[in-house]
Amino acid sequence: MAKHPDVAIVGGGIIGLTCAYFLARAGLTVSVYDRGELGKEASWAGAGIIPPGNPSGAATPIDRLRAIGSMQFQGFSEELREITGIDNGYLRCGGIEFLGHDEDDRAVLDIWTREGIAFEKLPADGLAAYEPAVKEAPGEAYLLPECAQVRNPRHLQALIAACGRMGVGLFPNSPVEMITPDFKNPRLDFCRLPGSRTVNAGRILVAAGPWSNALITPPHQPGPGIHPVRGQIVLLKSPERLITRVLMHGKRYLVPRMDGRVLIGSTEEPEALFEKANTADAVADLLDFATRMVPVFASAELERCWSGLRPGTPDGLPFIGRVPGWDNIFVATGHFRAGVQLSIGTAQAIAELFTGKPTCVPLETFAVGRKPVPGVQPAFRS
Ligand SMILES: Cc1cc2nc3c(=O)[nH]c(=O)nc-3n(C[C@H](O)[C@H](O)[C@H](O)COP(=O)(O)OP(=O)(O)OC[C@H]3O[C@@H](n4cnc5c(N)ncnc54)[C@H](O)[C@@H]3O)c2cc1C
């Protein structure tokens, strides 16, 4: 491992680690620094839903970024398994999205149609043939056969092991305190670690999730507005698989695992700031959502609850690219509810940017310092 890597990455979540792997695969020397254990924040907490997508039909750069992930996740999972022996649990289990008749729900159908995503509206009496345990459909049921899921903790283990095999320097328990001691000098290329350790690197990539704002913002300035949005999750365990597809209704969803466990997600709580506790009313609300739709879950074991802090941005789009004012400091964060599905496209774009190639998506859309784009309608809201 190089003493001064080509790229030092701050943050070992799914975004930092996937970027590290792609950069190392492209021939660059890379080190990743995390203030805690690698991959134990939002990236660990997430549900791992990977909605379908078709890059050639995607109407917007964010849809294209998602679609790149949808198309490549299976192959990437196989690549990681070949290198590490770790199976990340990628499964094209299919999904059912329940939609109403309001403008947003109709817009979702338009986006799917334009993009060429495979879907089928199920007749009112047709749902039982697919998911017999669902007794109360919260809307019209649309089958999405290409919806997939991944087991986040396993995917992160595979990423960490694959990065290790590629020679990426991995430094857990290494909190980066400052990107540069002099914000007036845009070319400083080191970050300072505790104990006055410094690391020089050709480029620094900040992928520190909701903690990124302070790292790329001069003191007493607001920065680009990257902030935490708590999401709570409940895990149920039942002896048999009662549902087999991801069931989604707006921002709520049920994700069935192969072993009978089911994730119920998720809240959106920016007001909680950096507090990760679970709350009684959120857990009750999630359980109510699940047991109304699938009443038999009322007798399932409540195994665990947890939460994660998603990195939010003012307009809901991530920041990917150079930090204004610096030649060699970059950011990849703000993926909000979609960091898993957007991780591959983001890493591809960063690797292309750092190796002087045209990027797979226009990075102006994701530029730090852009005017927030109001009302971007995502094709998938959960
Ligand atoms: C409940 C929930 C469900 C979700 N479900 C899905 C889903 O189904 N599909 C999907 O695509 N997305 C989902 N997401 C969103 C996804 O999990 C996030 O968008 C993604 O994990 C963000 O990854 P990240 O690497 O940017 O951030 P993080 O995972 O937060 O990683 C950032 C890392 O930076 C480190 N760090 C912070 N500050 C410093 C510092 N100063 N020095 C060194 N290291 C530092 C942290 O310790 C952390 O490990 C969900 C999120 C939640 C909370």
Ligand as a Chemical Component Dictionary entry (heavy atoms), coordinates in Angstrom:
data_LIG
# 
_chem_comp.id                   LIG 
_chem_comp.type                 NON-POLYMER 
_chem_comp.pdbx_formal_charge   0 
_chem_comp.three_letter_code    LIG 
# 
loop_
_chem_comp_atom.comp_id 
_chem_comp_atom.atom_id 
_chem_comp_atom.alt_atom_id 
_chem_comp_atom.type_symbol 
_chem_comp_atom.charge 
_chem_comp_atom.model_Cartn_x 
_chem_comp_atom.model_Cartn_y 
_chem_comp_atom.model_Cartn_z 
_chem_comp_atom.pdbx_ordinal 
LIG C1  C1  C 0 -33.549 2.735  7.656  1  
LIG C2  C2  C 0 -32.873 2.949  6.328  2  
LIG C3  C3  C 0 -33.267 2.198  5.245  3  
LIG C4  C4  C 0 -32.629 2.370  4.007  4  
LIG N1  N1  N 0 -32.969 1.578  2.963  5  
LIG C5  C5  C 0 -32.348 1.717  1.771  6  
LIG C6  C6  C 0 -32.666 0.861  0.685  7  
LIG O1  O1  O 0 -33.503 -0.026 0.825  8  
LIG N2  N2  N 0 -32.011 1.054  -0.510 9  
LIG C7  C7  C 0 -31.081 2.027  -0.664 10 
LIG O2  O2  O 0 -30.541 2.168  -1.761 11 
LIG N3  N3  N 0 -30.753 2.863  0.356  12 
LIG C8  C8  C 0 -31.364 2.724  1.571  13 
LIG N4  N4  N 0 -31.051 3.549  2.605  14 
LIG C9  C9  C 0 -30.131 4.661  2.384  15 
LIG C10 C10 C 0 -28.676 4.228  2.458  16 
LIG O3  O3  O 0 -28.504 3.360  3.556  17 
LIG C11 C11 C 0 -27.778 5.471  2.584  18 
LIG O4  O4  O 0 -28.064 6.378  1.537  19 
LIG C12 C12 C 0 -26.309 5.062  2.487  20 
LIG O5  O5  O 0 -26.019 4.094  3.450  21 
LIG C13 C13 C 0 -25.377 6.245  2.677  22 
LIG O6  O6  O 0 -24.077 5.718  2.616  23 
LIG P1  P1  P 0 -22.806 6.600  2.935  24 
LIG O7  O7  O 0 -21.620 5.768  2.699  25 
LIG O8  O8  O 0 -22.920 7.906  2.239  26 
LIG O9  O9  O 0 -22.975 6.994  4.488  27 
LIG P2  P2  P 0 -22.636 6.184  5.889  28 
LIG O10 O10 O 0 -23.070 4.776  5.743  29 
LIG O11 O11 O 0 -23.213 7.019  6.914  30 
LIG O12 O12 O 0 -21.076 6.205  5.880  31 
LIG C14 C14 C 0 -20.353 7.352  6.200  32 
LIG C15 C15 C 0 -19.153 6.923  7.015  33 
LIG O13 O13 O 0 -18.344 8.084  7.257  34 
LIG C16 C16 C 0 -17.774 7.940  8.532  35 
LIG N5  N5  N 0 -17.342 9.250  9.009  36 
LIG C17 C17 C 0 -18.123 10.303 9.367  37 
LIG N6  N6  N 0 -17.360 11.336 9.756  38 
LIG C18 C18 C 0 -16.065 10.939 9.645  39 
LIG C19 C19 C 0 -14.819 11.562 9.915  40 
LIG N7  N7  N 0 -14.739 12.804 10.355 41 
LIG N8  N8  N 0 -13.677 10.846 9.714  42 
LIG C20 C20 C 0 -13.725 9.563  9.253  43 
LIG N9  N9  N 0 -14.894 8.931  8.984  44 
LIG C21 C21 C 0 -16.040 9.606  9.175  45 
LIG C22 C22 C 0 -18.870 7.307  9.369  46 
LIG O14 O14 O 0 -18.344 6.661  10.523 47 
LIG C23 C23 C 0 -19.522 6.357  8.378  48 
LIG O15 O15 O 0 -19.022 5.025  8.489  49 
LIG C24 C24 C 0 -31.630 3.362  3.866  50 
LIG C25 C25 C 0 -31.222 4.093  4.977  51 
LIG C26 C26 C 0 -31.825 3.891  6.211  52 
LIG C27 C27 C 0 -31.348 4.668  7.407  53 
# 
loop_
_chem_comp_bond.comp_id 
_chem_comp_bond.atom_id_1 
_chem_comp_bond.atom_id_2 
_chem_comp_bond.value_order 
_chem_comp_bond.pdbx_ordinal 
LIG C1  C2  SING 1  
LIG C2  C3  SING 2  
LIG C2  C26 DOUB 3  
LIG C3  C4  DOUB 4  
LIG C4  N1  SING 5  
LIG C4  C24 SING 6  
LIG N1  C5  DOUB 7  
LIG C5  C6  SING 8  
LIG C5  C8  SING 9  
LIG C6  O1  DOUB 10 
LIG C6  N2  SING 11 
LIG N2  C7  SING 12 
LIG C7  O2  DOUB 13 
LIG C7  N3  SING 14 
LIG N3  C8  DOUB 15 
LIG C8  N4  SING 16 
LIG N4  C9  SING 17 
LIG N4  C24 SING 18 
LIG C9  C10 SING 19 
LIG C10 O3  SING 20 
LIG C10 C11 SING 21 
LIG C11 O4  SING 22 
LIG C11 C12 SING 23 
LIG C12 O5  SING 24 
LIG C12 C13 SING 25 
LIG C13 O6  SING 26 
LIG O6  P1  SING 27 
LIG P1  O7  DOUB 28 
LIG P1  O8  SING 29 
LIG P1  O9  SING 30 
LIG O9  P2  SING 31 
LIG P2  O10 DOUB 32 
LIG P2  O11 SING 33 
LIG P2  O12 SING 34 
LIG O12 C14 SING 35 
LIG C14 C15 SING 36 
LIG C15 O13 SING 37 
LIG C15 C23 SING 38 
LIG O13 C16 SING 39 
LIG C16 N5  SING 40 
LIG C16 C22 SING 41 
LIG N5  C17 SING 42 
LIG N5  C21 SING 43 
LIG C17 N6  DOUB 44 
LIG N6  C18 SING 45 
LIG C18 C19 SING 46 
LIG C18 C21 DOUB 47 
LIG C19 N7  SING 48 
LIG C19 N8  DOUB 49 
LIG N8  C20 SING 50 
LIG C20 N9  DOUB 51 
LIG N9  C21 SING 52 
LIG C22 O14 SING 53 
LIG C22 C23 SING 54 
LIG C23 O15 SING 55 
LIG C24 C25 DOUB 56 
LIG C25 C26 SING 57 
LIG C26 C27 SING 58 
# 
